[in-house]
C-alpha cells in the first residue's frame, strides 16, 4: 500500500524537553509509516529562539497564516533559572503568547474522555469545553518594581499627543509593585464571535464569567461586547437550536460549574482560562488528556499540547532512565491538525486516518495500558498495567496498524 497523500503542508512547530522526545516518537511510529507527511518545519526549542532573538516564533506564526493549519509541541517559557541553565541572552516571552497575539486567536480546550476514567466531580457527565481569550491582559503587561515612596499613575495620551486621562494607581509610602494591562474592542469582539461560532457548531450552551462588579470599566467592557454580539448575531440562532447564553460573575461561574453535568462552553478571559483549563484537565483525569486548538477569526488553526514540557521526566530521560509520560495530548494535536488539513483540502482519506489514530489511542487507554498519571485515576481492573512512554506509543501503533 502506498502512503496517504497530502495536498498542502501543515506548519510543524517543534518544542522542548520530554515533549520534544515524544513528538519525534509519534511522527516516526504513528504518522510517517502511513502518511506522505508535508510540513513547513519550525524549531522553537529554547536555544533556537535564543539564536534568532526569538524571530523564529513570529516566523512560525506567519507560516500558519500562509498555510492555515499548524501543530505545536510544548515549549519552555524561560524564567531566570532557565536563562542560567541554557545560557540565554534574556527571558524570552512565551511562544504561545506571541503566536496567539499574532493570530488574535481564541484557545478552545476539551477533555479527552475514555470509558475507564471518571471525572473527579461526580455531577460531570459530559465534556466541559473551555474558550480562553488568548490576547492581552497579564500576558502582554507592563510592570515595574517600585523602589521607594512615590505616586504611580495611569495616563492615556492620544495619537495627536494630547493627554486625555490621568488617574492615580497608588500613593506609595515605600517599595511595592505596579502592573498595567490592556485589551482592545477588536480582540474582545473576535473572542466573542469565536466562542458563539464554536458553541453553535458543537451545539453547546455558552457561559461567560467576569468580575464587572469590581472592574467596572475593564471587565464590564467584556460583558458589554459579549451581550451585544449575542443579541445582534446569535440570539435567534441559539433559540432555534434550544441553546442559551448565560453571564455571571467569575466566582459564581466557578461555584456553579461544580454542580453542572457539563456539555457547555465556558468562555474565560485570558488568565481565568489559563487556570481553569488546567483545573478541568486534572479533574477529568490528567492534563495530558485534553485537546487544545487556537482558532483565529481569519480562519487559521493551531493545534497544540495542552500542557508543558514535562521537565522532570526529561531530566530522568537525560540520565538514561525510562519514563512513563502520557503522549495523548500530543497525539490529539497531530490528529486535530490533520483532520482540519484534510477538511480544508477536501482529502477525506487524511481525515479518516486522523480519526483512526484517535480511536487507536483511546482504545489503548481503555484496554488498561496506562502511563503513570493515569494509573492513579483509572477504574480498578485486572487489565490495568503501567507502561513506559515508548511502550504506550508502541501499543497505539499496533492498534493503528490493525485499523489501516
BELHU-V680735 format. One record per pair of residues at least 12 apart in sequence whose C-alpha atoms are under 7 Angstrom apart, sorted by the first residue. I is the first residue (numbers start at 1). GAP is how many residues later the second one is. D is the distance in whole Angstrom. If there is no record, write none. Layout:
BEGIN
i;gap;d
I;GAP;D
I;GAP;D
END
This chain:
BEGIN
i;gap;d
3;31;5
3;32;5
3;33;6
4;30;6
4;31;5
4;32;6
4;346;7
5;30;6
5;31;5
6;30;7
6;31;7
6;32;6
7;338;7
8;30;7
9;29;4
9;30;5
9;31;6
9;58;7
10;28;6
10;29;5
10;30;6
10;57;7
10;59;6
10;60;5
11;28;5
11;29;5
11;30;6
11;52;7
11;53;6
11;58;6
11;59;4
11;60;6
12;27;6
12;28;6
12;29;5
12;30;6
12;58;6
12;59;5
12;60;6
13;28;6
13;29;5
13;30;6
13;31;6
13;58;6
13;59;5
13;60;6
14;28;6
14;29;5
14;30;6
14;31;7
14;58;6
14;59;5
15;28;7
15;29;5
15;30;5
15;58;5
15;59;5
15;60;5
16;29;5
16;30;7
16;58;6
16;59;5
16;60;6
16;293;6
17;292;6
17;293;7
17;294;6
17;297;6
18;291;6
18;292;6
18;293;7
18;295;6
18;296;5
19;54;7
19;55;6
19;290;5
19;291;7
20;53;7
22;305;7
23;50;7
23;307;7
26;305;7
29;368;6
30;367;6
42;18;6
44;13;7
45;30;7
46;30;6
50;38;6
50;39;7
57;38;6
58;41;7
61;38;5
61;41;6
64;236;7
65;235;6
68;232;5
68;233;6
69;231;6
69;232;5
69;233;6
69;268;6
69;272;6
70;231;6
70;232;4
70;233;6
70;267;6
71;231;5
71;232;5
71;233;6
71;262;6
71;263;6
71;266;6
72;231;6
72;232;5
72;233;7
73;231;6
73;232;6
74;231;6
74;233;7
74;234;5
74;235;5
75;233;7
75;234;6
76;233;7
77;15;7
77;16;6
77;17;5
78;13;5
78;14;6
79;12;6
97;42;7
100;34;6
100;35;6
101;34;5
103;193;6
104;31;6
104;83;7
104;192;6
105;29;6
105;189;6
105;190;5
105;191;4
105;192;7
106;25;7
106;26;6
106;27;5
106;28;5
106;85;6
106;88;7
106;188;5
106;189;5
106;190;6
107;24;6
107;25;5
107;26;6
107;27;6
107;185;7
107;186;6
107;187;4
107;188;6
108;21;7
108;22;5
108;23;4
108;24;6
108;184;6
108;185;5
108;186;6
109;20;6
109;21;5
109;22;7
109;168;7
109;181;7
109;182;5
109;183;4
109;184;7
110;17;7
110;18;6
110;19;5
110;20;6
110;180;6
110;181;5
110;182;7
111;16;6
111;170;6
111;173;7
111;178;6
111;179;4
111;180;6
112;177;5
112;178;5
112;179;7
114;248;6
114;252;6
115;251;6
116;250;6
116;262;6
116;263;5
117;168;6
117;260;6
117;261;5
117;262;6
118;166;7
119;164;6
119;165;4
119;166;6
120;163;5
120;164;6
121;137;7
121;162;7
123;136;6
123;137;6
123;138;5
124;136;6
124;137;4
124;138;5
125;136;5
125;137;6
126;135;6
126;136;5
126;137;5
127;135;6
127;136;5
128;134;5
128;135;6
128;136;5
128;137;6
129;135;6
129;136;5
129;137;6
130;135;6
130;136;5
130;137;6
130;143;7
130;147;6
131;64;6
131;134;7
131;135;6
131;136;4
131;137;6
131;142;7
132;135;6
132;136;5
132;137;6
132;138;6
132;141;5
133;58;6
133;135;6
133;136;5
133;137;5
134;136;5
135;135;7
136;46;6
136;47;5
137;44;5
137;45;5
137;46;6
137;133;7
138;43;6
140;41;7
141;38;7
141;39;6
141;40;5
142;37;6
142;38;5
142;39;7
143;35;6
143;36;4
143;37;6
144;33;6
144;34;5
144;35;6
145;31;6
145;32;5
145;33;7
146;29;5
146;30;5
146;31;5
147;28;5
147;29;7
148;26;5
148;27;5
149;23;5
149;24;4
149;25;4
149;26;6
150;21;6
150;22;5
150;23;7
151;19;6
151;20;5
151;21;6
152;16;6
152;17;5
152;18;5
152;19;6
153;13;7
153;14;6
153;15;4
153;16;5
154;12;6
154;13;5
154;14;6
154;15;6
155;12;7
188;34;7
189;36;6
190;107;6
192;34;6
192;37;7
194;103;7
195;72;7
199;66;6
204;39;7
204;59;6
204;60;5
204;61;6
205;38;5
205;39;5
205;40;6
205;59;5
205;60;6
206;38;6
206;39;5
206;40;6
206;58;6
206;59;5
206;60;6
206;61;7
207;38;6
207;39;5
207;40;6
207;58;6
207;59;5
207;60;6
208;38;6
208;39;5
208;40;7
208;58;6
208;59;5
208;60;6
209;38;6
209;39;5
209;40;5
209;41;4
209;44;6
209;59;6
210;39;5
210;40;5
211;38;5
211;39;6
285;89;7
285;92;6
286;87;7
286;88;7
287;19;7
287;20;6
288;18;7
288;19;6
288;38;6
288;39;7
288;40;6
288;41;5
289;39;6
289;40;6
290;16;6
290;39;6
291;15;6
291;38;6
291;41;6
291;42;7
292;12;6
292;13;6
292;14;6
303;30;5
303;33;6
303;34;6
304;29;5
305;24;5
305;25;5
305;28;6
306;23;6
322;66;7
323;65;6
323;66;6
324;47;5
324;48;6
324;63;6
324;64;4
324;65;5
325;46;6
325;47;7
325;64;5
326;45;6
326;63;7
332;26;7
335;19;5
335;22;7
335;23;7
338;12;7
338;13;6
338;16;6
339;12;5
339;15;6
356;44;7
356;47;7
357;43;6
360;36;5
360;39;5
360;40;5
361;35;5
364;31;7
364;32;6
367;16;7
368;15;5
368;16;4
368;17;6
369;15;6
369;16;6
369;17;6
369;18;7
369;23;7
370;14;7
370;15;6
370;16;5
370;17;6
371;15;5
371;16;6
371;17;7
372;14;6
END
